[in-house]
Amino acid sequence: MGSIFIEPSTHTLSDLLSMLGNGVYLLDHMGGQTSGENFTFGAQYGYVVKNGQLGEIVRDINMSGNLYQR
């Protein structure tokens, strides 16, 4: 994974959260790395998103996964 480019749009944060549905909205990244199809990165804090709505805050987050698996 090299770079990700996101085109500007007119979507609001509420629109994007609604499209997300359930997930995690992360803020203040702390770096990351990739190794082939695997990745890991950290964030200072974020919010759990449920049904498109911001939920509880989470702190000191490390996320990892595989680009090709859900």
C-alpha positions as CSV (number, residue, x, y, z in Angstrom):
1,M,0.0,0.0,0.0
2,G,1.6,3.2,-1.1
3,S,-0.7,6.2,-0.9
4,I,-4.4,6.9,-0.5
5,F,-6.0,9.9,-2.2
6,I,-9.5,11.1,-1.3
7,E,-11.2,13.5,-3.7
8,P,-12.9,16.5,-2.2
9,S,-16.7,16.2,-1.8
10,T,-19.7,18.0,-0.3
11,H,-20.3,15.2,2.3
12,T,-20.5,16.3,5.9
13,L,-19.1,14.4,8.8
14,S,-22.6,13.2,9.6
15,D,-23.0,12.0,6.0
16,L,-19.8,10.0,6.2
17,L,-20.6,8.5,9.6
18,S,-24.0,7.4,8.2
19,M,-22.3,5.7,5.3
20,L,-19.9,4.0,7.7
21,G,-22.7,2.5,9.8
22,N,-20.7,0.7,12.4
23,G,-16.9,1.1,12.9
24,V,-14.3,3.4,14.5
25,Y,-13.7,7.1,13.7
26,L,-10.0,7.7,14.5
27,L,-8.3,11.0,15.2
28,D,-4.7,12.3,15.7
29,H,-2.8,9.5,14.0
30,M,0.5,8.4,15.6
31,G,2.1,6.7,12.6
32,G,1.9,3.3,11.1
33,Q,3.4,0.8,8.8
34,T,2.6,-1.8,6.2
35,S,4.2,-5.2,5.4
36,G,2.9,-6.5,2.1
37,E,-0.9,-6.8,2.5
38,N,-0.8,-6.3,6.4
39,F,-0.9,-3.0,8.1
40,T,-0.8,-1.5,11.6
41,F,-1.3,2.1,12.7
42,G,-2.0,4.0,15.9
43,A,-4.2,6.9,16.9
44,Q,-4.3,9.1,20.0
45,Y,-8.1,8.7,20.3
46,G,-11.3,8.0,18.4
47,Y,-15.0,7.2,18.7
48,V,-16.9,4.0,18.3
49,V,-19.5,4.5,15.6
50,K,-22.8,2.6,16.0
51,N,-25.6,3.0,13.4
52,G,-23.9,6.1,12.0
53,Q,-23.8,7.9,15.3
54,L,-20.7,8.8,17.4
55,G,-20.5,6.7,20.6
56,E,-18.0,6.4,23.4
57,I,-14.5,7.7,23.1
58,V,-11.6,5.3,23.0
59,R,-7.9,6.3,23.6
60,D,-4.4,5.0,22.7
61,I,-5.6,2.9,19.8
62,N,-3.6,0.4,17.7
63,M,-5.4,-1.0,14.6
64,S,-4.0,-3.8,12.5
65,G,-5.4,-5.9,9.7
66,N,-5.1,-7.3,6.2
67,L,-6.0,-5.2,3.2
68,Y,-7.7,-8.2,1.5
69,Q,-9.6,-9.7,4.4
70,R,-12.7,-8.3,6.2
